[in-house]
Amino acid sequence: MLRGPVPLRGGQALYRRLIELRREREAAATRVPEDAVEFAVSVLNWRPFAYQEELLSDPSKRICVCAARQTGKSTTVAVKALHLALSRKGARVLLVAPTLRQSLNLLEKISEFVRGSETCLKLLRAKRRSEISFRNGSRIVALPSGTLGSTIRGLTADLVIVDEAAFVPEPVITDVLMPQIATTDGHFWMVSTPWDRNHVFYRCFTDPGWSVKRWPATACPLIRPSFIEEQRRLMGEEAFRREMLAEFVDDASSFFPSELIRSCIEDYQPGEVGRGRLYAGFDWGGRADPNALAVVEADGGTLRLVHTELWMSESYTYSVGRVVNLYRQMGFDLALEEIGAGIPIREQLESYGIRVIGVGPDEVERAMIATKVLMEGGRLRIYLDDALISSLQAVKFERTRRGRLVFHHPHGTRDDLARALALACYASTVDSTGSFAAAIG
């Protein structure tokens, strides 16, 4: 029987060596540095600022980051999540935020890093809408917290990252998320802009057992000092300290406390309208103030915010046209404050067939109170809308000697959307004759 040539012994050794070299090259191409900062620079081609390096290098298992907006907190935690997933076999990373949209945004930041890195692409197994899996068995999953944490119960994780933690209901953090690292001795990170002090995020921020970071806007080289000073003038001191300096600010004089606002937030998208009746509130503006519109849907005994708009225009004709266009799309009863320009605006709106409920100055107080009562009773649900939340927080109050409430807002803040929401809620409590109904309480 004829046989092929037998390789020389030296040839076999050379062949094995070539195989070894190829494997070494493949291993080098997919090597993940143990150091997270080195990983960010060499693998992701992303160079963190000094304060971001400090966070990435922190080995603590309990980390709380209180950060101003646009300081790169989401990008930094995205790097941390990706590094842990690639450097540890079978790691389970859970990304949680108040809404699905926010958690998916964080997952998308991770996906962008993966797409831009040859090493990460070689290690990638699959990318789905809410999950990324890798060849080493690690997974990164993004989920919303919801109001009860029902979508995330029973999971186990090596790293839990809670984005915008101050807006996540406290029981979800303490009763649902924290137990998920009990058996893994895992890491738990909370990152957020500051809000109120009556929340687990603040307590962890002041707990000596946690590694705490505060990132004011002044720490970020990309934010110009002139912009920060401009925001100080425009935002008002309270909002500036919270949003730009990352400070916790007491809201004792706020008519709508932060804790109350948070209790009303649900995870749904604006524009989701069912079969309930719609009510709108229109807070008309002018030369200096924006126009604000809010629409709520009555669903049984509960109101759901379904739409908000905020725009600048001195032209009442333009603003009326904008309201009319939305009315033709949605159909609603509408309440507006009937003083000054509100009287001719009402007449114009009624000429288009809109049922308009005029609200006098004294009734604005009742509208605010009615809205707060609905919120306290769990009968008003809102989606996460930064402009609306800031507007609600801006509403301050004082009580006169006669016991009446006088509402105002600090210089640099806006209460327009809050007033529009209050007018919409008021409209829902007015009966068919146009009088205030005893529908609240």
Secondary structure per residue as TSV (DSSP state, phi and psi in degrees):
chain	resnum	aa	ss	phi	psi
A	1	M	-	360.0	132.6
A	2	L	-	-79.8	140.1
A	3	R	-	-125.0	154.7
A	4	G	-	-71.0	170.6
A	5	P	-	-65.7	139.5
A	6	V	-	-84.5	124.3
A	7	P	-	-61.6	144.9
A	8	L	-	-67.2	153.0
A	9	R	H	-60.1	-39.2
A	10	G	H	-64.5	-34.0
A	11	G	H	-66.5	-38.4
A	12	Q	H	-63.0	-41.2
A	13	A	H	-63.9	-40.8
A	14	L	H	-65.1	-40.6
A	15	Y	H	-61.6	-45.9
A	16	R	H	-62.4	-38.0
A	17	R	H	-65.9	-37.9
A	18	L	H	-63.9	-40.1
A	19	I	H	-62.2	-43.6
A	20	E	H	-62.7	-42.0
A	21	L	H	-63.4	-40.4
A	22	R	H	-63.3	-42.8
A	23	R	H	-64.8	-38.0
A	24	E	H	-64.5	-41.1
A	25	R	H	-64.1	-42.0
A	26	E	H	-64.3	-40.2
A	27	A	H	-66.0	-40.0
A	28	A	H	-65.8	-36.4
A	29	A	H	-68.8	-22.6
A	30	T	T	-114.4	14.9
A	31	R	-	-69.6	133.6
A	32	V	-	-111.6	117.2
A	33	P	-	-60.2	145.6
A	34	E	S	-69.5	-30.5
A	35	D	S	-82.8	127.3
A	36	A	H	-67.2	-34.2
A	37	V	H	-68.6	-44.2
A	38	E	H	-60.7	-39.5
A	39	F	I	-60.1	-45.2
A	40	A	I	-60.9	-42.3
A	41	V	I	-78.5	-49.8
A	42	S	I	-84.0	-31.7
A	43	V	I	-97.6	-42.3
A	44	L	S	-96.3	-9.3
A	45	N	-	56.5	40.4
A	46	W	-	-126.6	122.3
A	47	R	-	-104.2	112.5
A	48	P	-	-74.8	156.4
A	49	F	-	-75.1	171.1
A	50	A	H	-57.9	-43.1
A	51	Y	H	-70.8	-28.4
A	52	Q	H	-74.5	-36.5
A	53	E	H	-59.3	-42.8
A	54	E	H	-59.1	-40.7
A	55	L	H	-68.6	-45.4
A	56	L	H	-63.7	-30.1
A	57	S	H	-87.7	-7.6
A	58	D	-	-73.8	118.7
A	59	P	-	-84.2	-1.0
A	60	S	-	-59.3	147.8
A	61	K	S	-90.5	-13.8
A	62	R	E	-125.0	110.3
A	63	I	E	-128.3	135.0
A	64	C	E	-126.6	119.3
A	65	V	E	-115.0	116.5
A	66	C	E	-105.0	112.2
A	67	A	E	-132.0	145.5
A	68	A	-	-70.2	163.9
A	69	R	T	-71.1	149.8
A	70	Q	T	65.1	28.7
A	71	T	S	-101.2	3.5
A	72	G	S	86.2	24.7
A	73	K	H	-67.6	-41.4
A	74	S	H	-67.1	-38.9
A	75	T	H	-64.1	-41.2
A	76	T	H	-65.6	-44.8
A	77	V	H	-70.7	-26.3
A	78	A	H	-63.7	-41.5
A	79	V	H	-63.3	-43.3
A	80	K	H	-60.8	-45.9
A	81	A	H	-61.8	-44.3
A	82	L	H	-67.3	-39.9
A	83	H	H	-62.8	-45.2
A	84	L	H	-62.8	-41.8
A	85	A	H	-64.1	-36.5
A	86	L	H	-87.8	-22.7
A	87	S	H	-93.2	-9.9
A	88	R	S	-128.6	128.8
A	89	K	T	-69.2	134.8
A	90	G	T	68.4	20.9
A	91	A	-	-71.0	144.4
A	92	R	E	-117.9	116.7
A	93	V	E	-114.6	129.4
A	94	L	E	-116.7	123.0
A	95	L	E	-103.4	121.4
A	96	V	E	-126.3	137.5
A	97	A	E	-142.5	166.4
A	98	P	S	-56.9	-35.5
A	99	T	S	-125.5	159.7
A	100	L	H	-62.5	-39.0
A	101	R	H	-58.0	-42.7
A	102	Q	H	-68.1	-41.9
A	103	S	H	-67.4	-36.2
A	104	L	H	-69.4	-33.1
A	105	N	H	-62.0	-40.4
A	106	L	H	-66.6	-41.0
A	107	L	H	-64.0	-34.7
A	108	E	H	-66.9	-34.3
A	109	K	H	-61.1	-40.4
A	110	I	H	-65.1	-42.2
A	111	S	H	-61.0	-37.9
A	112	E	H	-62.9	-41.5
A	113	F	H	-63.3	-41.8
A	114	V	H	-62.6	-45.7
A	115	R	H	-63.6	-29.0
A	116	G	T	-90.5	4.1
A	117	S	-	-125.4	122.8
A	118	E	H	-63.5	-37.7
A	119	T	H	-62.4	-47.8
A	120	C	H	-64.3	-38.7
A	121	L	H	-64.0	-36.2
A	122	K	H	-68.8	-27.0
A	123	L	H	-91.4	-10.3
A	124	L	E	-71.8	137.1
A	125	R	E	-102.7	-52.3
A	126	A	E	-155.9	150.7
A	127	K	E	-126.9	118.9
A	128	R	-	-115.2	179.2
A	129	R	S	-58.0	-43.0
A	130	S	S	-121.3	17.5
A	131	E	E	-154.0	141.5
A	132	I	E	-122.4	130.5
A	133	S	E	-121.0	151.8
A	134	F	E	-124.6	164.0
A	135	R	T	-68.2	-17.2
A	136	N	T	-87.2	7.6
A	137	G	S	89.9	-1.3
A	138	S	-	-80.4	152.7
A	139	R	E	-138.0	143.6
A	140	I	E	-120.3	121.2
A	141	V	E	-120.6	135.2
A	142	A	E	-112.0	127.3
A	143	L	E	-142.3	153.2
A	144	P	E	-82.5	152.5
A	145	S	-	-74.6	-35.1
A	146	G	T	64.7	-175.3
A	147	T	T	-86.5	-21.9
A	148	L	T	-120.7	-8.5
A	149	G	-	74.4	22.6
A	150	S	T	-65.4	-28.5
A	151	T	T	-81.3	-9.6
A	152	I	T	-122.3	6.1
A	153	R	T	-68.2	144.7
A	154	G	T	82.2	1.2
A	155	L	-	-83.8	159.5
A	156	T	-	-125.2	139.8
A	157	A	-	-143.1	153.3
A	158	D	S	-91.8	-25.3
A	159	L	E	-144.3	125.8
A	160	V	E	-113.6	125.1
A	161	I	E	-115.8	118.8
A	162	V	E	-105.1	107.1
A	163	D	E	-87.9	143.8
A	164	E	T	48.7	50.9
A	165	A	G	-61.0	-30.1
A	166	A	G	-64.8	-17.3
A	167	F	G	-100.1	-1.7
A	168	V	S	-88.1	131.3
A	169	P	-	-53.3	135.0
A	170	E	H	-55.8	-43.9
A	171	P	H	-59.9	-29.5
A	172	V	I	-65.8	-39.5
A	173	I	I	-70.7	-49.8
A	174	T	I	-78.7	-36.5
A	175	D	I	-98.2	-21.6
A	176	V	I	-113.0	-49.8
A	177	L	I	-80.2	-47.1
A	178	M	G	-61.2	-37.5
A	179	P	G	-63.3	-15.6
A	180	Q	G	-71.5	-14.5
A	181	I	G	-107.7	8.5
A	182	A	T	-63.4	-44.2
A	183	T	T	-89.3	-12.9
A	184	T	T	-100.8	-8.0
A	185	D	T	52.8	45.6
A	186	G	-	-85.2	-174.7
A	187	H	E	-98.8	145.8
A	188	F	E	-134.1	116.2
A	189	W	E	-115.5	136.0
A	190	M	E	-122.6	128.6
A	191	V	E	-130.0	140.5
A	192	S	E	-172.8	158.1
A	193	T	-	-74.4	149.8
A	194	P	-	-71.8	154.0
A	195	W	-	-136.4	-114.4
A	196	D	-	-96.6	169.8
A	197	R	S	-87.8	-12.5
A	198	N	S	-92.4	61.4
A	199	H	S	-158.9	153.7
A	200	V	H	-62.6	-27.2
A	201	F	H	-61.9	-43.9
A	202	Y	H	-67.5	-40.5
A	203	R	H	-65.1	-37.6
A	204	C	H	-69.5	-34.4
A	205	F	H	-64.7	-27.7
A	206	T	T	-104.5	7.6
A	207	D	-	-89.2	124.1
A	208	P	T	-64.7	-15.5
A	209	G	T	-80.2	-7.6
A	210	W	S	-105.6	146.3
A	211	S	E	-83.0	119.9
A	212	V	E	-113.6	135.6
A	213	K	E	-126.6	139.0
A	214	R	E	-125.0	123.4
A	215	W	E	-115.7	91.5
A	216	P	-	-74.0	163.6
A	217	A	G	-61.4	-27.0
A	218	T	G	-65.7	-17.4
A	219	A	G	-80.3	-18.5
A	220	C	-	-91.3	118.1
A	221	P	T	-63.1	-19.5
A	222	L	T	-79.3	-15.4
A	223	I	S	-98.6	115.8
A	224	R	-	-70.5	143.0
A	225	P	H	-56.9	-34.8
A	226	S	H	-65.2	-35.4
A	227	F	H	-67.7	-40.8
A	228	I	H	-61.7	-43.2
A	229	E	H	-66.6	-36.3
A	230	E	H	-61.7	-42.8
A	231	Q	H	-66.1	-33.9
A	232	R	H	-60.5	-40.4
A	233	R	H	-71.7	-36.5
A	234	L	H	-86.8	-33.3
A	235	M	H	-86.4	-23.3
A	236	G	-	88.9	151.8
A	237	E	H	-62.2	-43.4
A	238	E	H	-64.8	-49.8
A	239	A	H	-65.7	-36.9
A	240	F	H	-63.0	-44.8
A	241	R	H	-63.4	-37.0
A	242	R	H	-76.4	-49.6
A	243	E	H	-82.5	-33.6
A	244	M	T	-105.8	-32.1
A	245	L	S	-100.4	-4.3
A	246	A	-	57.3	47.8
A	247	E	-	-112.2	145.2
A	248	F	-	-80.2	128.3
A	249	V	-	-120.0	130.7
A	250	D	-	-64.3	141.4
A	251	D	-	-119.7	39.9
A	252	A	T	-62.1	-30.2
A	253	S	T	-92.6	1.6
A	254	S	B	-77.4	134.6
A	255	F	S	-71.2	-34.1
A	256	F	S	-109.9	95.1
A	257	P	-	-61.2	151.6
A	258	S	H	-57.1	-40.8
A	259	E	H	-62.7	-37.5
A	260	L	H	-67.8	-42.8
A	261	I	H	-61.0	-46.1
A	262	R	H	-60.2	-36.5
A	263	S	H	-66.8	-17.5
A	264	C	H	-95.8	-8.8
A	265	I	B	-79.1	131.9
A	266	E	-	-127.7	159.4
A	267	D	S	-90.8	91.8
A	268	Y	-	-152.1	166.5
A	269	Q	-	-96.8	143.8
A	270	P	T	-59.1	146.9
A	271	G	T	92.0	-6.2
A	272	E	-	-77.9	98.2
A	273	V	-	-111.8	132.0
A	274	G	-	-94.3	-136.3
A	275	R	S	-108.4	8.1
A	276	G	S	-77.0	167.4
A	277	R	E	-77.5	144.4
A	278	L	E	-106.1	142.7
A	279	Y	E	-133.7	137.5
A	280	A	E	-121.2	152.3
A	281	G	E	-123.7	131.2
A	282	F	E	-120.5	112.1
A	283	D	E	-101.3	96.9
A	284	W	-	-72.3	146.2
A	285	G	-	-105.1	-133.9
A	286	G	-	173.1	-144.5
A	287	R	S	-67.2	-40.1
A	288	A	S	-104.2	-23.5
A	289	D	S	-110.2	144.8
A	290	P	-	-75.7	159.9
A	291	N	E	-87.1	142.1
A	292	A	E	-133.6	139.7
A	293	L	E	-135.4	133.9
A	294	A	E	-132.4	140.3
A	295	V	E	-125.1	131.0
A	296	V	E	-120.4	154.0
A	297	E	E	-112.9	130.6
A	298	A	E	-83.9	118.3
A	299	D	E	-124.9	92.3
A	300	G	T	67.0	-124.6
A	301	G	T	-96.6	12.7
A	302	T	E	-119.2	145.7
A	303	L	E	-106.8	138.3
A	304	R	E	-122.0	127.1
A	305	L	E	-67.8	129.9
A	306	V	E	-121.4	-13.8
A	307	H	E	-162.7	141.4
A	308	T	E	-138.1	149.4
A	309	E	E	-142.2	146.5
A	310	L	E	-142.5	124.2
A	311	W	E	-150.2	153.9
A	312	M	-	-100.4	131.1
A	313	S	-	-169.3	130.6
A	314	E	S	-83.0	-13.9
A	315	S	-	-84.8	113.0
A	316	Y	H	-67.9	-30.4
A	317	T	H	-62.8	-44.3
A	318	Y	H	-63.1	-45.3
A	319	S	H	-65.6	-40.0
A	320	V	H	-61.9	-43.7
A	321	G	H	-60.5	-36.6
A	322	R	H	-66.8	-41.7
A	323	V	H	-65.7	-41.7
A	324	V	H	-63.1	-42.4
A	325	N	H	-59.8	-41.6
A	326	L	H	-68.8	-37.2
A	327	Y	H	-60.4	-40.3
A	328	R	H	-67.4	-26.9
A	329	Q	H	-80.7	-37.5
A	330	M	H	-112.3	-42.0
A	331	G	-	76.6	117.0
A	332	F	-	-161.8	157.5
A	333	D	E	-82.8	148.6
A	334	L	E	-133.2	137.0
A	335	A	E	-113.1	139.3
A	336	L	E	-144.9	156.9
A	337	E	E	-75.4	122.5
A	338	E	-	-98.5	67.7
A	339	I	S	-135.3	151.8
A	340	G	T	56.6	-124.7
A	341	A	T	-66.6	-13.3
A	342	G	H	-62.7	-27.3
A	343	I	H	-68.6	-53.5
A	344	P	H	-67.0	-30.0
A	345	I	H	-63.2	-41.7
A	346	R	H	-60.5	-44.2
A	347	E	H	-62.0	-41.1
A	348	Q	H	-64.9	-42.8
A	349	L	H	-65.4	-40.5
A	350	E	H	-66.0	-28.6
A	351	S	T	-67.0	-16.8
A	352	Y	T	-97.1	8.9
A	353	G	T	89.6	7.8
A	354	I	-	-81.6	131.7
A	355	R	-	-76.9	114.1
A	356	V	E	-109.6	132.7
A	357	I	E	-107.4	111.6
A	358	G	E	-76.2	134.7
A	359	V	E	-118.5	119.7
A	360	G	-	-78.2	167.7
A	361	P	H	-56.0	-39.8
A	362	D	H	-68.4	-29.6
A	363	E	H	-78.4	-17.4
A	364	V	H	-61.9	-39.6
A	365	E	H	-58.7	-44.4
A	366	R	H	-66.5	-35.2
A	367	A	H	-64.9	-42.2
A	368	M	H	-62.6	-46.0
A	369	I	H	-63.7	-42.1
A	370	A	H	-60.1	-41.3
A	371	T	H	-63.5	-43.2
A	372	K	H	-65.3	-39.1
A	373	V	H	-62.6	-41.9
A	374	L	H	-61.4	-42.3
A	375	M	H	-65.0	-45.0
A	376	E	H	-64.9	-29.5
A	377	G	T	-88.3	4.7
A	378	G	T	70.1	25.3
A	379	R	-	-109.2	9.7
A	380	L	E	-131.7	121.3
A	381	R	E	-114.9	136.7
A	382	I	B	-129.4	151.3
A	383	Y	-	-86.0	168.3
A	384	L	-	-75.1	103.3
A	385	D	-	-127.1	107.1
A	386	D	H	-58.4	-41.4
A	387	A	H	-65.3	-42.2
A	388	L	H	-66.8	-43.6
A	389	I	H	-61.9	-43.6
A	390	S	H	-62.0	-38.3
A	391	S	H	-66.6	-42.4
A	392	L	H	-63.6	-40.9
A	393	Q	H	-66.2	-25.2
A	394	A	H	-76.7	-16.5
A	395	V	-	-74.3	113.4
A	396	K	E	-108.5	162.9
A	397	F	E	-144.6	154.7
A	398	E	E	-135.5	151.2
A	399	R	E	-107.4	129.3
A	400	T	-	-78.5	172.6
A	401	R	T	-61.8	-27.9
A	402	R	T	-86.8	3.1
A	403	G	S	90.4	2.2
A	404	R	-	-81.4	155.0
A	405	L	E	-97.1	134.4
A	406	V	E	-115.4	123.4
A	407	F	E	-100.2	146.1
A	408	H	E	-156.7	173.3
A	409	H	-	-139.6	143.2
A	410	P	-	-62.9	156.0
A	411	H	T	-57.1	134.6
A	412	G	T	92.0	-7.9
A	413	T	-	-106.6	168.0
A	414	R	-	-127.8	130.9
A	415	D	-	-112.1	11.7
A	416	D	H	-60.9	-47.3
A	417	L	H	-68.0	-34.2
A	418	A	H	-63.1	-41.9
A	419	R	H	-66.6	-39.2
A	420	A	H	-63.0	-41.6
A	421	L	H	-63.8	-42.6
A	422	A	H	-62.0	-39.6
A	423	L	H	-65.9	-39.1
A	424	A	H	-63.7	-43.3
A	425	C	H	-64.2	-38.9
A	426	Y	H	-62.0	-43.7
A	427	A	H	-58.8	-34.8
A	428	S	H	-71.6	-15.3
A	429	T	T	-104.5	7.5
A	430	V	B	-98.5	130.7
A	431	D	-	-77.9	-179.3
A	432	S	T	-65.4	-18.7
A	433	T	T	-86.2	-7.2
A	434	G	S	92.4	4.6
A	435	S	S	-96.6	157.7
A	436	F	B	-68.7	121.7
A	437	A	-	-90.4	150.9
A	438	A	S	-84.0	59.5
A	439	A	-	-97.2	-1.0
A	440	I	-	-117.3	141.2
A	441	G	-	122.9	360.0
